[in-house]
Amino acid sequence: MNQNTGNTGAAAELNQAVTCFNQGRLEDAVRICRKILQGQPDEVGALNILGGSLARMGKTTEAIQAAEQVCRLVPGNAVFYANLSYLHSVAGNYQKAVLVMAHAVISDPQNPVHQAKFARLVDRLEFYQLSEETNAVQRAIGLCLARPGTDATPFSTAWHSLLLLRPAFVELASATQAGSFCEQAEHFDAAEVSDALLDPFFLDGIRSLHAVDVRLERILTFLRRWFLVRREAYDPAQFLPFLCALAEHCLLNEYVFGMTADELAAVGDLAAEIDPSNPADQARIALALCYRDIGLPAGETLEEGPFRQLVESYRSIARASDDQLQAVPSVAPATDGGTNAVSAAVAGQYEENPYPRWRRLEIPTLGEQQRALGRGREILVAGCGTGHEPLNLAAHYPEARVTGIDLSLQSLAYGRRKAAELGIENAELLQCDILQVGALGRQFDLVTSLGVLHHMEDPVEGWRQLLGCLKSDGLMKIALYSKAARSAVAQCREWIAEQGFEPTADGIRAFRQAVMALEEDNPLRDIMGWSDFYSLSECRDLVFNVHEHNLTLPWIRSTLDELGLVCLNMRISNPEFKKEYRTMYPADADISDLERLHEYERHNPQTFRDMYQFWCCRKDSVTAERPPKWFYTMGR
């Protein structure tokens, strides 16, 4: 805070305003600041206290005006930008909030707190034109993706939209959307677009993110084939960074891209020629790895660079070895992977395709008060998959004990490897069926089960078993499929059965290519709008799952009543839907009225595309005025 006013009287008044602000005497703080600003309209300290006071009084528009003036007077101050961004988000000006927060990231690129705030704001935001403002967003996204440990997922939509607006990629998209490969390749030379292919914004993005746009997938599959077919026509050293990044991309999506018989034959020839110990073969190794897993040399002796980065990523996401599988502890292990036929089938699916593959986890910087939030707490993640959720909770609540359970040994081994990489020690991952969760012999403060119960034979019985290990004043967080939001998924599942696509790697790739070849107006193509379509394990989970229930809000309300639970909050992830719902139903401040939510969903069926995600607890542990205290520390 700048308190250098140039005269003793004004400085004393500013100190008085600060005291009033800290004591909550906001009207006095505003009065004093306005008096100072009458004589010194550019006094940053007074403007800052004025904006903060007005914000706490709920006068957001006036607070924004003061904060904008502060940012103009002190450009490059990340804290002031972050304050202004917060005010814009409170006012519902989400794009302005993102643009201002981008400047905070640029001004302080090593600050993970600013990057985390930027990630939350930019999540799902799509851009439709390039401008001076979006240049700042691109730069900020690039800084975030380049920082080791950044969870890239929230940047996916924005990154894709900005990348595909760049002139080089507009031309690539136009050239690769139609016609045969020979026609597309006839006039293409990678050297002419080398700047675009070697740009860090592009490379860091494809290393970290699935291609969730068909245009980008076609660009990448074209480039992959071109570099394979023309492998004697370019400088491999020049394009090593691109080939390594593309190999990481294909590893991460588990080779979901379509490929021709000619390509597979050429890759076979290439793999036979490669000498893994020869540094000169690194580009060709990376190129082969763009198509299939050919194994990689140990990375410890490699020089820093893109190939070593590729080797380290490969080691991080490869399938677990027998030794790693045997090291996973089991609780009341079930015969054939489950206690009933459905559990066994579900376990088998995720053994073959551990879900999801993930690379990074944001490890937060926590103060003492934040670290203490989970002190002494017991958290259970039921159906933890590859461990992202329990490890994320363990990182945010380092003094809590987090337990993740799942049926799939491959998934659990993946998560245990990630825990070791990240140095997370307060999480344990165990093989256990939800139907046998009582064998843990423990009671939990928080039980989460996100995207799991609807894959059980009887979701209510699974939920009941989890409730049995919840403390009397504990919290539950549940996520379930919405029947209304998944109409495209249901149609695809029917079509898959009709066409006979198998739930194998080849079958999933064939299904995807068939969908992409459909006429533009075919409703089945709507499935391409789901990010899960762009990864092998996620596509299998999305439309090839061996068992699932699609549910409704009336079903949830009935089940909550049956189990003696009450909904505390329902998450609406889309900010526009959330804003509209609050406008239509101002009395439902907590977004917990399932009857009103059902009415809203009937008119907006995609509201819960990310599933019904809600907090709940026992009815006898809560009143309308006082939910369990820990509910607020967990956030909503």
Secondary structure, 3 states (H helix, E strand, C coil): CCCCCCCHHHHHHHHHHHHHHHCCCHHHHHHHHHHHHHHCCCCHHHHHHHHHHHHHCCCHHHHHHHHHHHHHHCCCCHHHHHHHHHHHHHCCCHHHHHHHHHHHHHHCCCCHHHHHHHHHHHCCCCCCCCCHHHHHHHHHHHHHHHCCCCCCHHHHHHHHHHHCCCHHHHHHHHHHCCCCHHHHHCCCCHHHHHHHHCCHHHHHHHHHCCCCCHHHHHHHHHHHHHHHHCCCCCCHHHHHHHHHHHHHHHHHCCCCCCCCHHHHHHHHHHHHHCCCCCHHHHHHHHHHHCCCCCCCCCCCCCCCCHHHHHHHHHHHHCCCCHHHHHCCCECCCCHHHCCCHHHHHHHHHHHHCCCCCCCCCCCCCCCHHHHHHHCCCEEEEECCCCCHHHHHHHHHCCCCEEEEEECCHHHHHHHHHHHHHHCCCCEEEEECCHHHHHHHCCCEEEEEEECCHHHCCCHHHHHHHHHCCEEEEEEEEEEECECCCCHHHHHHHHHHHHHCCCCCHHHHHHHHHHHHCCCCCCHHHHHHHCHHHHCHHHHHHHHCCCCCCCECHHHHHHHHHHHCEEEEEEECCCHHHHHHHHHHCCCCCCCCCHHHHHHHHHHCCCCCCCCEEEEEEEHHHCCCCCCCCHHHHHCC
